[in-house]
Amino acid sequence: MIDRNVALAQVDKASETIVDRLETEIRTYLETHPDATDTAEGIAAWWIQGAPTRSAVEQALARLVASGELREIRIQTGIILYAKANS
């Protein structure tokens, strides 16, 4: 029988690893495209390889904003764009 808490911890660890990878891919993209600006959907489609979940991309973006590496730009339509913080 699988211990539910152990299974949940493994899922959390796997999710954390995915989010870490996404953060690294976003940083790498911005190293070669420092003036890039896009929505979470655009970042998922164009900046990141594979097919990450929207939730994982949003978690990675939130962590990069919190660390000061990215900034959010809110435009009148309510859309949020993300860009390198020091550009």
Helices and strands as residue ranges (DSSP letters): H 4-32, E 37-38, H 40-42, I 43-47, H 54-66, E 70-74, E 80-84
